Amino acid sequence: MGHIIIETRIRAPVELCFDLARDVSVHAKSAAFSSERVVGPGRTQGLLELGDIISFEGRHFGFTQRFVARITALDRPDRFVDEMVTEGQGLSLPRRGHGTQLYNLRLYQPGDDSRAIHWMTTARTSTLTVRETEAEDQRRITIALSTLAPVERNTLFEHSVTLVASLLWHLSQRSYPLRLIVHEADSGLGCGADHLLAMLRLLALCERRAPDTAGPTVSNPVLTLGHDAERGYTVLVLPWSDPEAPAPMSADRVLSAAHIEGLTHGF
């Protein structure tokens, strides 16, 4: 396998050069000529750290392409290694499907929907070109934790918090775009170490709310979430439920008290 080695002499401290080389914003500016931009999944700002995922989208050879890389080695300020990520390495790459975001441009094929023709590119290249959209579900996961529980369920509530923290860490290591909802607090959708830290901080600050002081159960925001395209696959963690309360939000998976006890019996 061939190697290309480029040596550049810079009159600046090595630490500064190293940090600029792994600065996401600086890289995006250096590639502005191709309209390249930083997109999800992965880190979208700040300095790249070991294990981080970063995704770029830009126009190359006349087509919009997306590249995903992972930082596999980092020894500041001497070296870091980024490698292209492929399917099977724990990351769901963007794929074709129903959605609104541009996935790719390709040549027209017989049977293609005429509504998908990308007229600007067609006019510029004099070649009939169609746009493909990106599937919107990706592998987005929302975890919603209900903080409503009577005092006798306090231990189970604490175990629920620990369980959610474990799920977040496990899924984050596999680069899933994650969103955490705790009562009225919402982390938003994101990836990377900074986002994981923000979600864990949100968990650390949450407190159990007793049903007799929290008002009607129907006011529990976690139980009344409407449809949200950002939610993706939704896991509802419910340490306690009022039998007179309305049915919980439409979740793909509900972890009730029995499930939580079974999953955390070793805590």
N, C-alpha and C positions, 0 to 999 in steps of 0.2 A: 504494500500500500504506500502510495506516494505521500510526502509531507511538504507543506509549504511553511517556511519559517520567515517571519518578518521582524526585523530589528529596528526599533525607533529610539533615538537618543533624545531625551527630554530633560531640560534643566529645571527640575522640580523634585521635591522630596518623594521617595519611592512610595511612602504611605499615601500621599495625596494622589499620585498616579494610579495606584492600586484601587483606591476607593472610587475615583472617577471612572475607572474601567468597569466597575460593577454597579454604577449608578444608573438606575433604569431611565431616569429622565434625560441624562446626558446621552445615553445610547439612542434614545428616540430622536433627539435633536440631530445626532450625527447621521441618522438614516432618513432625514426629512425629505431628501431628494426623491425617494421612492414612495412618499406619502405613507411610510411605515409608521404604525402606531402600536402602542402596548394595549393588549386586550386580555380578557380573562380566558381561561382560568389561570391563576397564578398571581405573583406579585405584580403590582401595577405602579408602584412608586418606592422610593427609598433605595437602600443598598441591598444587593442580593447576598443571601447567606447560604450556607451549606444546606442542601436539600430543597431549596426554593425552586419553584416552577415559574417560568416566564414565557409569555406567548406574545408573538408579534404578528401583525397582519399588514401587508403592503402589496404594491403592484410590482411584479417582476415579470419580464418578458411579455408584458401586455395583459397579464392575468393577475387577479387578486389571489394571494396565497397566504397561508397561515403556517407559522413555524412555532413549535413548542419545544423548549429545552429545560433541562434540569441541571442545577449546580451539583455536581457529583464529587467535587474535591475543592477545598479552600484552605489555604495556608497563608494568612495575611502576614507580610505584604509581598510574599514571593510568587504565589501562583493560585489560580483557580481554574477549574475545568467545567465547561458546560457541554452537555451531550444532548443530541436530539432525542425526543421522547417519541416512542411508537406505542401502538396498542399492545396491551399485555404488560406494561410497566406501571400499572396502577393509576393510569390517568385516562379519563374518557376524553378523547379528542373530538373537536367539532365534527359533526356529520350532517349529511343532507337530510332534509325533512321539512315538515310544515313549520313555518315561522316567518319572521319579517326581516331578520338580519341577513346580509349578503354572505353567502358561503363561498361561491365561486362563479366565475364566468367561463362558459365553454361554447364551442361551436354548435350551431343549431343542428338537430337531428330530426329526421322525419317522425312525426307524431308528437313533437314538443308542443306545449301550449303556447299559442301566439302571444298570450298575455305576459309570458315570461321573457319576451325578447327585450334585450337591453339596447335601446335605440341609440344612445350616445356612443357606445362602443361600436355598434354596427355601422354607424355613419363614419366614425373615425377610421375604421379598418376596412370598410367596404366588404365586410364579411358578416353574415347573419350570426349574431351572438345572443345567447340566452343566459339569464341569471338563475343561479340555484340558491335557495335559501337554506339557512342553518336550523336544524331541529332545536326548538326552544326548550325542551325538557332537559337536554344534556344529562347530567347526573346530579342536578340540584337537590339538596336535601334540607328540609326545614325541621328542626326539633323544637317543639313547643312544650314548655313545662308549666303545669298548673301549680300555683303556690297556695291554693286553698286546701286546708286540712285541719281537722280538730287537734287539740293538744295531744291526745292519745296516739295520734299518727305522726308525731314529731320525728321519731326515729326513722320511720319509713320515708318521711319527707327528706330528711338529711341523706338517706340512702339514694333517693331519687336524684338529688343534686349531684351526688358522686357518680351515679350511673350516667347522667347526661354529660358530665365532664369527660368520662371515659369514652363515650360515644363520639364526642366532638374531637378528642385527641386522635382516636382510631381513624375516623373518617378524614380528618385533616391530613394525616400522614399519607393517605391515599389520594390526596389532591381533589377531594370532592368540594365543589362550591357549597358552602354551608351558610345557614341562617338560623339564629337562635331567637326564640320569643319566650320571654319570662314575664307573665302578667302583662303590663303595658309597655315593657321595655322590648325593643326590637333591634337586634344587631345589624340587620340588613344582610344582603347576600355578599359573600366574599370568600377569599382563599388566602392561604399563606400564614406565616407565623404571627404577624401583627394582628390579623383578623382573629386567629385562634386565641391570642392573649386577650383581645377585647371581649370575646365571648366568655372566657373563663372569669374575667373580671366582673362581667354582668352576673354570672352565676354566684360568685363569691359575695355579692352585695344583696342577693335576693333574700327575702324573709318569708317564713310561713305566715299565712293569714288565716285566722280562725273564722269559721263560717258564721258564728254569732256576732262578729264585729265587722265583717267584710261587706255586709249588705246582701241583697239577693244574689244567689249564685248566678243568675242569668247575666249579671254585670261582669262576670269573669271574662276578660277579653280573650283569653286562650280558648274558651269554649264557644265563642261566637264569631270566630274569624270567618270572613267570607272568602270567596274564590280569589286567588291571587296567583297570577302567572309565575311570579318569582318563587313560589313555594316549592314547586317540583314535588318530589316524594316527601310526604309529611309524616312525622312520627310524633304522636301526642303522648306525653308522660303524665299520667294521672294518678297521683298517690292517694287521692280520695275523691269520691263523686257523690253528690247528693241525689238520692233516688227520685226526688221531686223536681230536679233540675231538667232543663231541656237536653236533648241529645247533644253530645259534643260535636265540634266542627267536623267536617268531612275530612278524615285523616286516612292515610293509607295503612297506618299501623297505630293501634292504641295500646300502650303499655299500662295496664291497670295495676292496682295494688298487688294482686296475685302474681302478675308477671314480674313486678319490681322485686317482690320478696324472693322469688325464685332466682332472679338474676344477681341478687346482692346478698345471698345467704351467707357468703363467706366474708362479708364486710365486718 
